[in-house]
Amino acid sequence: MLTLYSTSGCHLCEMAFKQLQQLNLTDNVRVVDIAFDDDLFARYGVTIPVLTINLATDLEAVLETNVDTINPDTMNQNSASQATQVNELFWPFNIEELQVWLKQNGINYHP
């Protein structure tokens, strides 16, 4: 699952979410409001929206649900060593950069 760090009234966050909608990924996105978590606010307060994926968590979820969301064959070359790493995509990004990031992380989508 992808996580979009956001907050209420953030027009850039809305733009990022619209890009995810264009790729039909909103069912696989968890939106987290950083305003209610001091640690998240300290980490992402001036950089939202930020899109993340935790490879280990997502791979386990796919294996448990048999959902074809992550393709291990297309995961980046260091995926075994990054299995517990959270990969982040910081704003600004456009739809093309989002698509490249998704592909690098083995995320399949159907626009």
DSSP file (Angstrom, degrees, kcal/mol; ACC not computed):
  #  RESIDUE AA STRUCTURE BP1 BP2  ACC     N-H-->O    O-->H-N    N-H-->O    O-->H-N    TCO  KAPPA ALPHA  PHI   PSI    X-CA   Y-CA   Z-CA
    1    1 A M              0   0    0      0, 0.0    53,-0.6     0, 0.0     2,-0.3   0.000 360.0 360.0 360.0 142.6    0.0    0.0    0.0
    2    2 A L  E     -aB  29  53A   0     26,-2.7    28,-2.8    23,-0.2     2,-0.5  -0.656 360.0-149.5 -89.1 149.1    1.1    3.5   -0.8
    3    3 A T  E     -aB  30  52A   0     49,-2.4    49,-2.8    -2,-0.3     2,-0.6  -0.988   4.0-161.1-121.9 128.9    0.9    6.2    1.9
    4    4 A L  E     -aB  31  51A   0     26,-2.6    28,-2.5    -2,-0.5     2,-0.5  -0.937  11.4-149.6-109.2 112.4    0.3    9.9    1.0
    5    5 A Y  E     +aB  32  50A   0     45,-3.2    45,-1.3    -2,-0.6     2,-0.2  -0.709  40.3 137.3 -83.0 129.8    1.3   12.2    3.8
    6    6 A S  E     -a   33   0A   0     26,-2.9    28,-2.8    -2,-0.5    29,-0.3  -0.764  38.8-139.0-152.6-175.4   -0.9   15.2    3.7
    7    7 A T    >   -     0   0    0     26,-0.2     3,-1.6    -2,-0.2     6,-0.1  -0.964  40.2 -77.3-158.2 161.1   -2.9   17.7    5.7
    8    8 A S  T 3  S+     0   0    0     -2,-0.3     3,-0.1     1,-0.2     5,-0.0  -0.323 113.8  15.6 -62.3 135.0   -6.3   19.4    5.4
    9    9 A G  T 3  S+     0   0    0      1,-0.2     2,-0.9     2,-0.0    -1,-0.2   0.549  83.0 141.3  81.5   7.7   -6.4   22.3    3.0
   10   10 A C    <>  -     0   0    0     -3,-1.6     4,-1.8     1,-0.2    -1,-0.2  -0.736  32.0-170.4 -86.6 105.2   -3.1   21.4    1.3
   11   11 A H  H  > S+     0   0    0     -2,-0.9     4,-1.8     1,-0.2    -1,-0.2   0.823  86.8  55.2 -68.5 -29.3   -3.7   22.2   -2.4
   12   12 A L  H  > S+     0   0    0      2,-0.2     4,-2.2     1,-0.2    -1,-0.2   0.878 106.4  51.9 -67.8 -36.5   -0.4   20.5   -3.4
   13   13 A C  H  > S+     0   0    0      1,-0.2     4,-2.4     2,-0.2    -2,-0.2   0.886 107.8  51.7 -65.0 -39.1   -1.6   17.3   -1.6
   14   14 A E  H  X S+     0   0    0     -4,-1.8     4,-2.0     2,-0.2    -1,-0.2   0.882 108.5  51.5 -64.2 -38.0   -4.8   17.5   -3.6
   15   15 A M  H  X S+     0   0    0     -4,-1.8     4,-1.6     2,-0.2    -2,-0.2   0.905 110.0  48.9 -65.1 -41.3   -2.8   17.7   -6.8
   16   16 A A  H  X S+     0   0    0     -4,-2.2     4,-1.7     1,-0.2    -2,-0.2   0.911 110.3  51.0 -64.1 -42.1   -0.8   14.7   -5.8
   17   17 A F  H  X S+     0   0    0     -4,-2.4     4,-2.1     1,-0.2    -1,-0.2   0.878 106.2  55.1 -63.5 -37.7   -3.9   12.7   -5.0
   18   18 A K  H  X S+     0   0    0     -4,-2.0     4,-2.2     2,-0.2    -1,-0.2   0.870 104.7  53.8 -63.6 -36.2   -5.4   13.7   -8.4
   19   19 A Q  H  X S+     0   0    0     -4,-1.6     4,-1.0     2,-0.2    -1,-0.2   0.912 108.5  49.2 -63.2 -40.9   -2.3   12.2  -10.1
   20   20 A L  H  <>S+     0   0    0     -4,-1.7     5,-2.6     1,-0.2     6,-0.4   0.866 108.8  53.6 -64.9 -35.8   -2.9    9.0   -8.2
   21   21 A Q  H ><5S+     0   0    0     -4,-2.1     3,-1.8     1,-0.2    -2,-0.2   0.901 102.7  57.2 -63.6 -40.7   -6.5    9.1   -9.3
   22   22 A Q  H 3<5S+     0   0    0     -4,-2.2    -1,-0.2     1,-0.3    -2,-0.2   0.785 109.8  45.3 -61.2 -27.2   -5.4    9.4  -12.9
   23   23 A L  T 3<5S-     0   0    0     -4,-1.0    87,-0.6    -3,-0.3    -1,-0.3   0.290 114.1-118.5 -98.4   8.4   -3.5    6.1  -12.5
   24   24 A N  T < 5S+     0   0    0     -3,-1.8    -3,-0.2    87,-0.2    86,-0.2   0.877  77.7 124.0  57.2  41.9   -6.4    4.4  -10.7
   25   25 A L    > < +     0   0    0     -5,-2.6     3,-1.9     1,-0.1   -23,-0.2   0.388  29.8 102.5-110.1   1.9   -4.4    3.9   -7.6
   26   26 A T  G >  S+     0   0    0     -6,-0.4     3,-1.2     1,-0.3    -1,-0.1   0.775  76.6  60.5 -64.5 -25.0   -6.6    5.6   -5.0
   27   27 A D  G 3  S+     0   0    0      1,-0.2    -1,-0.3    -3,-0.1    -2,-0.1   0.710 107.5  47.6 -70.8 -17.7   -7.9    2.3   -3.6
   28   28 A N  G <  S+     0   0    0     -3,-1.9   -26,-2.7   -27,-0.1     2,-0.5   0.136  96.3  93.8-106.9  18.0   -4.3    1.4   -2.8
   29   29 A V  E <   -a    2   0A   0     -3,-1.2     2,-0.6   -28,-0.2   -26,-0.2  -0.941  55.0-160.2-118.6 131.0   -3.5    4.7   -1.1
   30   30 A R  E     -a    3   0A   0    -28,-2.8   -26,-2.6    -2,-0.5     2,-0.5  -0.945  15.5-148.9-104.6 121.7   -3.7    5.5    2.6
   31   31 A V  E     -a    4   0A   0     -2,-0.6     2,-0.5   -28,-0.2   -26,-0.2  -0.821  13.2-166.7 -94.8 125.4   -3.9    9.2    3.3
   32   32 A V  E     -a    5   0A   0    -28,-2.5   -26,-2.9    -2,-0.5     2,-0.7  -0.955  15.3-141.4-117.8 124.4   -2.3   10.3    6.6
   33   33 A D  E >   -a    6   0A   0     -2,-0.5     3,-1.0   -28,-0.2   -26,-0.2  -0.750   9.2-162.0 -84.4 116.1   -2.8   13.7    8.0
   34   34 A I  G >  S+     0   0    0    -28,-2.8     3,-1.6    -2,-0.7     7,-0.4   0.639  75.5  83.3 -74.4 -13.8    0.5   14.8    9.6
   35   35 A A  G 3  S+     0   0    0    -29,-0.3    -1,-0.2     1,-0.3   -28,-0.1   0.729  90.0  50.6 -63.9 -21.8   -1.1   17.5   11.7
   36   36 A F  G <  S+     0   0    0     -3,-1.0     2,-0.4     1,-0.1    -1,-0.3   0.301 102.6  64.3-101.7   9.7   -2.0   15.0   14.4
   37   37 A D    <>  -     0   0    0     -3,-1.6     4,-2.8     1,-0.1     5,-0.2  -0.945  62.9-158.0-137.5 113.2    1.4   13.3   14.8
   38   38 A D  H  > S+     0   0    0     -2,-0.4     4,-2.4     1,-0.2     5,-0.2   0.872  94.9  50.4 -59.2 -40.1    4.3   15.3   16.1
   39   39 A D  H  > S+     0   0    0      2,-0.2     4,-2.0     1,-0.2    -1,-0.2   0.932 113.3  44.6 -65.8 -45.2    6.9   13.0   14.6
   40   40 A L  H  > S+     0   0    0      2,-0.2     4,-3.2     1,-0.2     5,-0.3   0.896 112.9  51.8 -65.4 -39.3    5.3   13.0   11.2
   41   41 A F  H  X S+     0   0    0     -4,-2.8     4,-2.0    -7,-0.4    -2,-0.2   0.907 110.3  48.7 -64.1 -40.8    4.9   16.8   11.3
   42   42 A A  H  < S+     0   0    0     -4,-2.4    -1,-0.2    -5,-0.2    -2,-0.2   0.880 118.3  41.0 -64.7 -37.3    8.6   17.2   12.2
   43   43 A R  H  < S+     0   0    0     -4,-2.0    -2,-0.2    -5,-0.2    -1,-0.2   0.906 134.0  15.6 -77.7 -43.0    9.6   14.9    9.4
   44   44 A Y  H >X S+     0   0    0     -4,-3.2     3,-1.6    -5,-0.2     4,-1.3   0.375  86.0 114.7-116.6   3.0    7.2   16.1    6.6
   45   45 A G  T 3< S+     0   0    0     -4,-2.0    -1,-0.1    -5,-0.3    -3,-0.1   0.793  91.4  26.2 -50.8 -40.0    5.8   19.4    7.8
   46   46 A V  T 34 S+     0   0    0     -4,-0.2    -1,-0.3    -5,-0.2    -2,-0.1   0.342 121.2  55.8-106.3   6.5    7.4   21.6    5.0
   47   47 A T  T <4 S+     0   0    0     -3,-1.6    44,-0.8     3,-0.0    -2,-0.2   0.441  80.9 163.6-118.4  -1.3    7.7   18.9    2.4
   48   48 A I     <  +     0   0    0     -4,-1.3   -42,-0.1    42,-0.1     2,-0.1  -0.327  46.5  60.6 -66.6 148.8    4.2   17.5    1.9
   49   49 A P        +     0   0    0      0, 0.0    42,-1.4     0, 0.0     2,-0.4   0.452  69.6 166.0 -79.4 147.9    2.8   15.9   -0.1
   50   50 A V  E     -BC   5  90A   0    -45,-1.3   -45,-3.2    40,-0.2     2,-0.5  -1.000  21.5-155.1-130.1 131.1    5.1   12.9    0.3
   51   51 A L  E     -BC   4  89A   0     38,-2.5    38,-2.8    -2,-0.4     2,-0.3  -0.904  19.4-179.1-106.5 132.1    4.3    9.5   -1.1
   52   52 A T  E     -BC   3  88A   0    -49,-2.8   -49,-2.4    -2,-0.5     2,-0.3  -0.898  17.8-166.8-130.6 159.6    5.8    6.5    0.5
   53   53 A I  E     -BC   2  87A   0     34,-1.9    34,-2.6    -2,-0.3     2,-0.8  -0.979  13.2-150.7-142.3 133.7    5.9    2.7    0.1
   54   54 A N  E  >  - C   0  86A   0    -53,-0.6     4,-2.7    -2,-0.3     5,-0.3  -0.911  12.9-159.2-102.3 107.8    7.2    0.2    2.6
   55   55 A L  H  > S+     0   0    0     30,-1.3     4,-2.4    -2,-0.8     5,-0.2   0.869  86.4  48.3 -59.6 -42.2    8.4   -2.7    0.4
   56   56 A A  H  > S+     0   0    0     27,-1.4     4,-2.1    26,-0.3    -1,-0.2   0.942 114.8  44.8 -65.9 -46.8    8.3   -5.3    3.1
   57   57 A T  H  > S+     0   0    0      1,-0.2     4,-2.1     2,-0.2    -2,-0.2   0.917 116.1  46.8 -63.0 -44.0    4.8   -4.5    4.3
   58   58 A D  H  X S+     0   0    0     -4,-2.7     4,-2.2     2,-0.2    -1,-0.2   0.880 110.4  51.2 -69.9 -37.8    3.5   -4.2    0.8
   59   59 A L  H  X S+     0   0    0     -4,-2.4     4,-2.3    -5,-0.3    -1,-0.2   0.910 111.0  49.3 -65.2 -41.0    5.0   -7.4   -0.4
   60   60 A E  H  X S+     0   0    0     -4,-2.1     4,-2.2    -5,-0.2    -2,-0.2   0.911 110.2  51.2 -62.8 -41.9    3.5   -9.2    2.6
   61   61 A A  H  X S+     0   0    0     -4,-2.1     4,-2.1     1,-0.2     6,-0.3   0.899 110.1  49.1 -63.2 -40.6    0.1   -7.7    1.9
   62   62 A V  H  X>S+     0   0    0     -4,-2.2     4,-2.0     1,-0.2     5,-0.6   0.922 111.0  49.5 -65.1 -43.3    0.2   -8.8   -1.7
   63   63 A L  H  <5S+     0   0    0     -4,-2.3    -1,-0.2     1,-0.2    -2,-0.2   0.873 113.8  46.6 -63.7 -36.5    1.2  -12.3   -0.8
   64   64 A E  H  <5S+     0   0    0     -4,-2.2    -1,-0.2     1,-0.2    -2,-0.2   0.843 123.7  31.2 -74.8 -33.4   -1.6  -12.5    1.7
   65   65 A T  H  <5S-     0   0    0     -4,-2.1    -2,-0.2    -5,-0.2    -1,-0.2   0.512  95.3-130.9-105.0  -5.9   -4.3  -11.1   -0.5
   66   66 A N  T  <5 +     0   0    0     -4,-2.0     2,-0.4     1,-0.2    -3,-0.2   0.785  52.4 155.0  58.0  28.7   -3.1  -12.4   -3.9
   67   67 A V    > < -     0   0    0     -5,-0.6     2,-1.8    -6,-0.3     3,-0.5  -0.735  47.4-132.9 -86.9 133.6   -3.5   -8.8   -5.3
   68   68 A D  T 3   +     0   0    0     -2,-0.4     3,-0.1     1,-0.2    -1,-0.1  -0.512  69.1 116.5 -86.9  71.1   -1.3   -8.1   -8.3
   69   69 A T  T 3   +     0   0    0     -2,-1.8    39,-2.6     1,-0.3     2,-0.5   0.770  68.6  44.2-105.1 -37.8   -0.1   -4.7   -7.0
   70   70 A I  E <   -D  107   0B   0     -3,-0.5    -1,-0.3    37,-0.2    37,-0.2  -0.941  65.3-157.9-114.9 130.1    3.6   -5.3   -6.6
   71   71 A N  E >   -     0   0B   0     35,-3.3     3,-1.8    -2,-0.5     4,-0.5  -0.898   2.0-162.1-105.5 104.5    5.6   -7.1   -9.2
   72   72 A P  E >  S+     0   0B   0      0, 0.0     3,-0.8     0, 0.0    -1,-0.1   0.780  88.5  63.8 -58.6 -26.6    8.8   -8.5   -7.6
   73   73 A D  E 3  S+     0   0B   0      1,-0.2    33,-0.1    33,-0.1    -2,-0.0   0.757 107.2  41.8 -68.9 -23.1   10.4   -8.9  -11.0
   74   74 A T  E <  S+     0   0B   0     -3,-1.8    32,-0.6    32,-0.1    -1,-0.2   0.365  85.7 117.8-106.1   4.9   10.3   -5.2  -11.6
   75   75 A M  E <  S-D  105   0B   0     -3,-0.8    30,-0.2    -4,-0.5     4,-0.1  -0.379  79.8 -84.8 -68.0 153.3   11.4   -4.1   -8.1
   76   76 A N    >   -     0   0    0     28,-1.2     3,-2.1     1,-0.1     4,-0.2  -0.103  43.1-102.1 -61.4 161.9   14.7   -2.2   -8.1
   77   77 A Q  T 3  S+     0   0    0      1,-0.3     3,-0.4     2,-0.1    -1,-0.1   0.747 120.3  49.7 -59.7 -28.5   17.9   -4.2   -8.0
   78   78 A N  T 3> S+     0   0    0      1,-0.2     4,-1.7     2,-0.1     3,-0.4   0.143  73.4 118.6 -96.4  20.4   18.5   -3.6   -4.3
   79   79 A S  T <4 S+     0   0    0     -3,-2.1     4,-0.2     1,-0.2    -1,-0.2   0.841  70.1  56.6 -60.6 -34.9   15.0   -4.7   -3.3
   80   80 A A  T >4 S+     0   0    0     -3,-0.4     3,-0.8     1,-0.2    -1,-0.2   0.923 113.3  40.0 -62.9 -42.4   16.3   -7.6   -1.2
   81   81 A S  T 34 S+     0   0    0     -3,-0.4     3,-0.3     1,-0.2    -1,-0.2   0.709 118.1  49.6 -78.4 -18.4   18.4   -5.3    0.9
   82   82 A Q  T >< S+     0   0    0     -4,-1.7     3,-2.1     1,-0.2   -27,-0.3   0.219  72.6 118.3-100.5  13.9   15.7   -2.6    1.0
   83   83 A A  T <  S+     0   0    0     -3,-0.8   -27,-1.4     1,-0.3   -26,-0.2   0.776  85.6  34.7 -56.7 -28.3   12.9   -4.9    2.0
   84   84 A T  T 3  S+     0   0    0     -3,-0.3    -1,-0.3   -29,-0.2     2,-0.2   0.369  97.9 108.3-104.9   4.5   12.4   -3.0    5.2
   85   85 A Q    <   -     0   0    0     -3,-2.1   -30,-1.3    -6,-0.2     2,-0.6  -0.574  64.6-135.6 -83.6 143.1   13.2    0.4    3.7
   86   86 A V  E     -C   54   0A   0     -2,-0.2     2,-0.4   -32,-0.2   -32,-0.2  -0.882  17.7-149.3 -95.9 120.5   10.5    3.0    3.1
   87   87 A N  E     -C   53   0A   0    -34,-2.6   -34,-1.9    -2,-0.6     2,-0.4  -0.768  15.4-159.6 -91.8 135.7   10.9    4.6   -0.3
   88   88 A E  E     -C   52   0A   0     -2,-0.4     2,-0.5   -36,-0.2   -36,-0.2  -0.899  17.0-161.9-121.2 144.3    9.8    8.2   -0.5
   89   89 A L  E     -C   51   0A   0    -38,-2.8   -38,-2.5    -2,-0.4     2,-0.3  -0.972  21.1-156.6-122.4 112.7    8.7   10.5   -3.3
   90   90 A F  E     -C   50   0A   0     -2,-0.5   -40,-0.2   -40,-0.2   -42,-0.1  -0.641  27.2 -74.8 -93.2 146.2    8.8   14.1   -2.3
   91   91 A W  S    S+     0   0    0    -42,-1.4     2,-0.1   -44,-0.8    -1,-0.1  -0.512  99.6  64.7 -69.3 142.9    6.9   17.0   -4.0
   92   92 A P  S    S+     0   0    0      0, 0.0     2,-0.3     0, 0.0    -2,-0.1   0.378  70.7 136.6 -88.7 142.4    7.2   18.4   -6.5
   93   93 A F        -     0   0    0     -2,-0.1     2,-0.2    -4,-0.1    -2,-0.0  -0.988  36.4-148.1-144.2 146.8    6.6   15.5   -8.9
   94   94 A N     >  -     0   0    0     -2,-0.3     4,-2.4     1,-0.0     5,-0.2  -0.502  40.1 -91.6-104.3 179.3    4.5   15.3  -12.0
   95   95 A I  H  > S+     0   0    0      1,-0.2     4,-2.4     2,-0.2     5,-0.1   0.860 125.2  52.4 -62.8 -36.2    2.7   12.3  -13.4
   96   96 A E  H  > S+     0   0    0      2,-0.2     4,-2.1     1,-0.2    -1,-0.2   0.916 110.9  46.5 -67.0 -42.4    5.6   11.1  -15.4
   97   97 A E  H  > S+     0   0    0      2,-0.2     4,-2.4     1,-0.2    -2,-0.2   0.877 111.8  52.4 -66.3 -36.9    7.9   11.2  -12.4
   98   98 A L  H  X S+     0   0    0     -4,-2.4     4,-2.7     2,-0.2    -2,-0.2   0.923 108.4  50.5 -62.8 -44.1    5.3    9.4  -10.4
   99   99 A Q  H  X S+     0   0    0     -4,-2.4     4,-2.4     2,-0.2    -2,-0.2   0.901 110.9  48.5 -62.0 -41.8    5.0    6.7  -13.0
  100  100 A V  H  X S+     0   0    0     -4,-2.1     4,-2.7     2,-0.2    -1,-0.2   0.932 112.2  49.0 -63.4 -45.5    8.8    6.2  -13.0
  101  101 A W  H  X S+     0   0    0     -4,-2.4     4,-1.3     1,-0.2    -2,-0.2   0.909 111.4  49.5 -61.7 -43.1    8.9    6.0   -9.2
  102  102 A L  H  <>S+     0   0    0     -4,-2.7     5,-3.0     1,-0.2     3,-0.4   0.933 112.2  47.7 -61.1 -46.0    6.1    3.5   -9.2
  103  103 A K  H ><5S+     0   0    0     -4,-2.4     3,-1.7     1,-0.2    -2,-0.2   0.906 108.5  54.4 -63.3 -41.7    7.8    1.3  -11.8
  104  104 A Q  H 3<5S+     0   0    0     -4,-2.7   -28,-1.2     1,-0.3    -1,-0.2   0.787 111.1  47.0 -61.5 -26.7   11.1    1.5   -9.9
  105  105 A N  E 3<5S-D   75   0B   0     -4,-1.3    -1,-0.3    -3,-0.4   -30,-0.2   0.260 119.8-109.0-100.5  10.9    9.3    0.2   -6.8
  106  106 A G  E < 5 +     0   0B   0     -3,-1.7   -35,-3.3   -32,-0.6     2,-0.6   0.729  64.3 152.7  74.8  22.5    7.5   -2.6   -8.7
  107  107 A I  E   < -D   70   0B   0     -5,-3.0     2,-0.4   -37,-0.2    -1,-0.2  -0.776  30.0-155.8 -91.4 122.2    4.0   -1.1   -8.5
  108  108 A N        +     0   0    0    -39,-2.6     2,-0.3    -2,-0.6    -5,-0.0  -0.774  18.5 172.5 -93.2 139.9    1.7   -2.1  -11.3
  109  109 A Y        -     0   0    0     -2,-0.4   -85,-0.1   -10,-0.0   -84,-0.1  -0.960  27.5-143.6-143.8 160.6   -1.1    0.2  -12.2
  110  110 A H              0   0    0    -87,-0.6    -2,-0.0    -2,-0.3     0, 0.0  -0.831 360.0 360.0-130.9  93.2   -3.7    0.4  -15.0
  111  111 A P              0   0    0      0, 0.0   -87,-0.2     0, 0.0    -1,-0.1   0.515 360.0 360.0 -66.4 360.0   -4.5    4.0  -16.0
